[in-house]
Amino acid sequence: MAKEENKKRRKVYYAILVTATFFGIFGPHRNRKVAKLIDFKNWRIIKAWCNYLAYEVISEVSEKKDFNLKRDQAIFAVIPHGIVPVPLALATLPQEAHESFGEFRPVVASATRFLPGLKTVMGWMGSIDASKSAIEKALSKGERIGLSPGGIAEMFENFPKPNRSRNEECVILKSRKGFVRMALKNNIPLVPIYCFGGSKTFRRLQLPSIVEKLSNFLRMSIVIFFGKYGLPIPLQKKLLYVLGEPIRMPKGASALDENSAQFRDLVDKVHKEFCDELTRMFERNKHRYGWGHKRLLIV
């Protein structure tokens, strides 16, 4: 009798283990509907984390009847990436962000899917995998997306990297034109967002350059970082988000062949316009943030 009961108990345990494994790997609970059902963005821990970092938004967007910043489809380019992508995360979570520029789905590194806990949070945030196919699919459905063009490589670009100064804010943009191509192809406005303080929420140790190359190759960050008390807790920095003027795509651009010289010329033109707007935003607001001594370096 005891043996039969033990067999039944083992079967129950096995069933629980299989079910837990299934949910952990495939995660049918990881979607925005569940997040809304459990009111994820209004959890106390989420609000406490957002309030821990002082948060301010300045909009330099002129009011135009042909574009609604809070509702119309757009690609929000959030710069910088940061050692940890705090700027992008805080542009997605708090109510203040939604009131300023509406909601959008963040584009995140593919490596996050290998971390069950983080994968669940990313799913509740409505994140999109950083693969071209996933982004194109979201845009074809009319989704509003947010991304950090500099990506993982930008994590290693600022001080303490050799030959970098504390007075420089380095962003990787010169070779990053994929987000511009997507905007042109889908005829979607680009909204530049610069987050002052976004690069200072964590610090990192300078590792051999081979580690940076390996991170870029694997598309996952291999970095030793730390924050408050030497722990993975963000340093308490004020974050100032500046919304620049949306960059609208030229008429007829979406109909052009992506491999044509005309399309490539348009990519270069819009990319330059984006970089110029970003530089203008930085120079116009750096004194307000107390960074009058700093300069923006686009690499």
N, C-alpha and C positions, 0 to 999 in steps of 0.2 A: 504493500500500500504506500509506504514511504517512498519507494522507488518511483511509483507512478506519479506521485505528487511532485517529486523532484524533476521528473521529465516534463511535466506540465509547466512548472516554474521556469525551467530552462527555455522552453518554447516561448513563453511570454517575454522573458528577457531578450531572447533572440529577435522576436518581433519588434520590441521597442528599439533595439540596437539598429536593426535594418531601417526602421522608420526614421530614426534620428539621423542616420547616415544619408538617407535619401533627401531629407529636408536640408541637411548641411551642404550636400553637393549640388543638388539641382535647384533648391531654393524656390519653390512656388510661392513662398511668402515674400519674396524680394521684388515687389513692384509698387508703383505709386498708389495704386488703389488701397493696398494694405496700409501704406504710410498715412493716407488720408483717414482711413478707418480708425487707426490707433492715434491719430493726431500727432504724428511723430515730431513735426517742426515746432510744436508747442510744448514738448516735454520740458520739464524744469531743467534738466541737465543740458539740453540744447540751448535754452534761453540763458542759462548761467554761463555757458561757454562763450556765447555771443556777447553777453554783457561784460565778460571778463576783459575783452579787448574793446576799448573805446571805438565807436563806430560812427563815422560821419560821411555823408554823401553830398557832393557838389555836382550839380548838373549844368553843363554848358550847352545843353541841347536847345536849340531854338524851336519854338512851337510852330509846327507846319501841319497843315490839314491833311497832307498826303501820307503822313507817317505817324503812327501811335506807338511810342516807345514801350508802353506797358503791354500792348496786345499784339502788334504786328510782328510777323516773322522777321528775325534778324539773327546775325551771328555776333555774339558779344565776345570781343577779344580782351580778356582780363590779363593785365600785365602789372607786375612781374609774376613768375611762377612761384618763386620763393623756395627755400630749402624743403619746406613742406608746403603743398599748395593751399595755404590758408586763404590767400586773396580770392581764389576761385570758390572755395568752400563757403566763405562768409558772404559771397555775392549770391549764393544760392539759398542759404538757410534762413536768415532772420527776416522778420516782417518789415523792417526798415528797408531792406533791399527790394522786396516785392512792391512796396509803396513807391519806390524811386524809379525802378525800371522794369517792374514785372517779374514773372518767373521764367526761368529757362532751365534746360537740362544740361548739366555739366559733362564735358568730355573728359574721361579719366583713362589713365594708363591701363593697358590690358593686364598687367601684372596684379592689379587689385583683385582680380577674380580668384586668385590663389589664396587669399586671406579671408576665410569665412565670415568673421565678424565685420571686417571692413567692407566686404562684398555685400553684406546685408544692408549696411548703412548707405552704401552707394546706390543700391537698388531702390531704397526708400527715397533717395534724393532724385531718382529718375535718371541716373547717370547713363552715359553712352560710351561704349568701348571706343578707344582711340583709333580703331581701324578705319580705313577709308570707306569700306563698304557699309559699316554700321552708321557712320556719319551721314553718308549719302542717303541711306535708307530713312534716317530721321528727318533729313531736310526735305526729302520727297513727300513726306507725310505732313509737311507744314510746321514741323517742330521749331521752336526757338532754342538755340544751343549756345553754350558758353564754353570757351576754351582758352588755354594759355599757350600761345604760339611757340614760346621758347622751350616748353616741355622739360624733360629730365635734364637735358644738356645745360639749361640755364641755372640749375641748382649749383653747378660747379664754377660758374663764370665770375661771380663777385669775390671780393676779399673774403678769405685769405688766399685766394689763388695768386701765384707769383705774378708780379708786375701789375697787380691790381691795387688801386688805392681805396681807402675807406671813403673818400669823397666822390667816388664814382658809383653810379647805379647802372650796372650793365644788363642789357636785355638782348637776347638773341633774336634778331629779326631779319637781318640782311639776306639770309638764305632761306628764310621761312615764308614761302609764298603759297603754300597749299591752301591755307584758309582763304586767301584772296581768290584763288582759282575756284574754290567752291562757291564763294559769294557771287562771282561772275557767272558761273555755270548755272546757278539757280536763281539769279537775279534777286539777290537778297542783300539788304543794307548791312554794312559792317559798323559796329558800334565800338569805338575804342574806349577802354576803361583802364585808367592807371590807378593803382593802389599804393599810395605813399605809406611806407612802413611795412609793406608786405614782405620785403626781403629781410626784415630784421626780427621776425617773430621767433626765429631759431638761429643758432650758430652751429658751425660744423668744424671738424678737424680737416686739415688739408692732407689728403692721402696721395700716394703716387699717381701720376697721370694715367697709368695703365688702368686704374680703377674707374676713372671717368670714361675711358674708351670702352671698357667692359660694360658699364652701365648703359651707355648709348647703344651698344651692340645688342644687349639683352632687353633693352627698353624697360628696364627696371632700375630703381635707384639703389646703389650700393654706397652708402654714406653713413658716417658716424656723426650724428647731430645731437644737440642737447639744447635745453631751454632753461627754465627757472629751476634753481637748485641742482642743476646738472641733470635734470630729468626731462623726459619728452613732454614737458608742459610748456606751452608757448610763453615767451617773455611778454610781459604786460605792456604792449605798445599800442598807441593810438593808430587806427587805420583810417586814412582819408581816401575815399574813393572819388575820383573825378571822372565824370562821364563826358566824353567828347562828342563833337558833332557827328551824327551818323553819316557814313560815306555811302552814297547811293551809286549803284552800278550803271554804266552807260547803257542806253537803249540799244537793243539788238545784240548785246554781248553774249547772251545765253544761246543764241542761234549759231555762233561761230564755232568752227572746228577748233578743239582744244590744242591741236598740233600746229595750227596755222600761225604765221608770223604776226598777223593782226591780233590774235588772241593773246599771244605772249607779250606783245607791246602793251596791251590793255592791262595785263597782270602787273607789269612793271610800273605802269602809270598809277594804278590804284594803290599798289604797294607803297610807292613813294608818297602818295597823298596820305596814306595811313601813318607812315613814319613821321611825316611833317606835322600831322595833327597831334601825334603822341608827344613829339618834342615841344610843340607849342603848349600843350596841356601841362607838361612838366615844368617848363620855364615860368609859366603864368602862376602856378600854384605852389612852387617849392618854398617861397618865402613864407607863405601862410602856414606851411607845415614845420617851418624852422629848419629847412634844408637849403637856405640860400647859398651855402658854400658848396653844394653838390652839383654835379652835372650828369646828365643822361648820356650814356654811351651805348649806341646801337651797334652791335657787332654781328 
